[in-house]
Amino acid sequence: MENKRQALGRGLEQLFSNEAINISALEKNILDTTNKSDIVQLDLSELRSNPYQPRQIFDEEKLQELSDSIKEFGVIQPIIVKKSIKGYEIIAGERRVKASLMADKKTIPAIIKDFTDEEMMQIALLENIQREDLSPIEEAEAYRNLISSLGITQEEFSKKIGKSRSYITNMLGLLRLPKSVQKMVLDKKISMGHARVLSKLEDKDKILDLANKVVSEDMSVRNLENLLDNPNYLRQKPILRVSKKINTKYNFIQEILRDKIGTMVKINNKSILIPFDSEKDLERILEILKIDVDVNDE
């Protein structure tokens, strides 16, 4: 175990031992402890994606915005790479590399670090979870891989990323969906809300039929839920949980809200705090609360 910690280094040790995971703190630690003379310019042609990169689709509009910024100001924050047999593997900064290529740049500032394959996977997953809007399926796969890699429980993981245990369970449940239905989610043909409802069913053929019905009939999540009240649709067996002892007046309401919304809702000082980590997450919460608002409106 001691050798493992030594291999991680101070930055990674701090990252994975903290109660909450913070990839920004890791990159800041690496930047703060790296001499400017050790930041090198690498040819973009020498770089290849981290093999553990979970992202399959990048937002072209956001990439273009970053590319325009790089054309004008250059790459402000160096990427982090690992030397490989041929060139370098990107550990953190995949978007900066893609945007630099779009900006017709030839080189990019980089910090070269020696990480194990396991550490590379953890960093790549964390960077995407906390900085990018992964699709629900990509997010679920990232969660599954991180839980396995870190060797922690779903409960421990939920605390580290500030989500409720039920949210993690619901996300991992998406991976039980047939691959064709997962692709519908990835292609945004069906929403996370639809996918969450479908993941509760056991019969994969019925899941596929219903997914196609959602697309063809432009069915709402509420209508899908109503349809599944039919006893012909066999659901996954519910997980029985032991109720926690209520310590304060609003604890039980707080737990209900956490399960409903899937984030670490807090009730105190006569206020309800509902945190979200991206516009996509806010849209998900608004959909659950049945609030029809376009978060992109200025």
N, C-alpha and C positions, 0 to 999 in steps of 0.2 A: 504493500500500500504506500509505503514511504517513497519507493522508487517512482510509483505512479504520480505522486504529488510533485516530486522533483521534476518529472518530465513535463507536468502541466505548466510549471512556472508560476510566478506570483500572480500574473494577470488571470490566468485560467483558474488557478486555485481559488482566488477571490470570487470569480464568477460563479463557479459551481458549488461553493460552500455557503454562499449567501442565501438568505431566506427567499429573496426574489432574484430572478435571473435578469441581468441587464447587459445586453451586448454592447451598448454604447459605452458603458464603463470599461469593458474589456478593450475596445478600440482606443479609448482615451488613454488607458494604461499603457498600451503598446506605443502610442504616439508620444506620450510623455517620457517614456523610458528609452526612446530611440533617438540617438544623436542625428541632427540634420544631415551630417556627413554620411550617415548610413542609409539615407533615403536615396534610392537609385532610380534612374530612368530606364525602363525596360521596353523593348520593342513589343508592340501589341501582337505581332505575329508569333511571339514566343509564348503567349499565354493560352491556356486552355481552361475550360470550366472545371470547377470542383466536381469530381464525380459524384459527390453526395448532394449536389445542388438539387433541392426539391422542386424548384420553380420550372414549370414547363412552358408557361406563357408569360410574356412581359408586356406591360401596358405600353403600346407604341406611342401614344400621345405623351405620356409622362417621360418616356425615353427621349422623345424629340425635344421636350422642354429642357431636359438635362443636357442634351447634346448642344442646344443653342447656348446654354449657359457656359458649357465647356469651350465652345468656340470663342466666346467673349472673354471669359475669365480664366480658362484652363481648369485642370482638375485640382481642386483646393485640398482635398484630403487624400493622402496616398492610399492605394489599395494594399492589401496584405496577401502575400503569396508564399508558396512553398516550392523549393527547387525540386524538380522531378527529373526523370531520366531524359526526357526531351522537353526542354524549356521549363515553364513554371505553371503550377496549378493555382488558380485563384481561390483563396480562402475567404476573403471578404472584399466586396467591391465589384460584384458581377455587373451591376447596372452601370457603374462608372466606365467599365471596359467597353460594354456594348455601346454606350452613348459616345465614347471617345472614337470608336470605329465609325459611327454615324457622322461624327464631326471631322472625319478624314485625318485624325491625328495618327502619328506614327509611333509615338512613345507615351508612357504614362508613369507618374511617380509611384514608387512601390517600396514596401518594407518587406524584406525577405526573412521569414521565420521558419523554424524547424518544428513542425507539428506532426503528431502521429495521425494515422488515418482516422482513428476514433475521434480525436480532437477536431480534425477537419470537418467531420460530419456534424459534430455538435455545434461548431461555430456557424457553419453554413445554414443549418436549420434555425438556429437562434436569430441570425441576421435577418432571415426571411420572415420569421414569425413576428418579429418586433418592428421591422421597418417596411415591410411590403404587404400589400393586400393579396395574400395567397387565395386561390380558389378554395372553397370548402374541402374538396378532396385533397388538394395539395397540403392544406393545413392539417387535415386529419392524418395524412401520411407522415408529416413532420412530427406531429405529437407522438404517434406510435413509435417512430424511430428514436425520438429523444427519450421517451419513457424507458424503452429497452436499453438504449445506450447508457443512460445515467443510472439505470438499475433502481428506479424509484417507483413508488406506487402512483396511481392516478390522483389520489388525494394530495400527496406531496407535490406532484407536478402542478396541480391546479393552483396551489398556493404560490408556487414559484412564478407563474405567469399571470397571476391575478384573475383567474377565471374560476367559476364554481365547478365543483366536482361533476354536477349534472351536465354542464356545458361540455366538459371533456368527454364524458361518457357518450353524449349525443353525437359529438364530432367523430369519435372512434366508431360509432355505430354506422356511419356512412360507408365505412370500408366493407361492411357486410353486403352492401348493395351490389347487384350484378355489374360487371365492368361496363356494359353498354349504358346502364343508367348513370354510373359514375361519370361517363363521358358526357352525358347530357348536362350534368351539373357543371363539369369543366367547361363545356361550350356555352353555358349560361342559358340553356333551353329550359331548365327547371331551376327553381330557386333553392336556397338552403332550407327554407321552410318546408317546401315540398319534399325535399330529400330526407329531412328529419322525420317527417310523418311516414314516408315509405319505408324507412329503415326499421320501423317497429314491426313490420310484417315478416312472416316466415317464408311464405311461398314466393320464390324468385320469379316464377312465370307471371304471377299476379302483380308483383312489383313492376315488372316490365310493361305489362298491359296497362297498368294505372299510369305509369310514367308517360307512355305514349298518349294516353287519354288526356293527361294534364296539358301536354303540348298541343294536341289537335283541337282541344276545346278551350284552350287558354283558361284552365281551371284555377281558381284561387286556392290558397292554402286552406281557408275556412271550408270551402266546398269539398275539398279533398278529405278533410277531417270528418265532415258530416257523412261523406260516402263510406268512410271506413267504420262508421258505427254499425254497419251491416255485419252480423255475426259470421257471414261467409268468409270474412277476412280474418284469418287467424293471426293474432299478434304475438310478438315475442313475450315470454313470460316476464311479468314485472319483477323488478328487483326489490325485495323487502328490506327496508332500512329501519334500524332502531332509532326512534326519535331522540334527539338530543335534549338534555335537561334545559329548561328555559331559565336563563339567568336574569334577564331583564324583561321589561314590559313588552318590548317590541321584537324580541328575538325570533319568535315564531313567524312574524310577518316578514322579517328580514330573510329568513330561510326560504319562505314561500317565494318571495321576489327573486332570490338568487336562482332557485330552481326554474322559475318561469322565464327569467330573462337571460340566464346563463352567464352572469358576470357577478363580481363581488359587490353587490349592493350593500350599502351601509345606511342604517337609520340612527341618527343622533341629533341632539339639539333641535328637535322638532323639524328635521329636514331629512330628505331621502337623497342619497348620493348614488347615481348610476354612472359608473365609469365606462368609457369606451376608448379603444386604441386606434381607430381608423374610421374613415367615412363609411366604409363597408360595414363595420361593426355597428356604427350608429344606425345605418339603414336597417340592419337586422333587428336591432332593439325596437326601432319605430314600427317595423312590421309586426313584431310580437305584440306591441301595445296598440296595434291597429290605428296608428297615426299616419295619415297620408300626407307626407311633406317631402318635397324634393330638397335634399340636403345640399345639392349643388347650386340652388338658387341663391343669388347674392342679395 
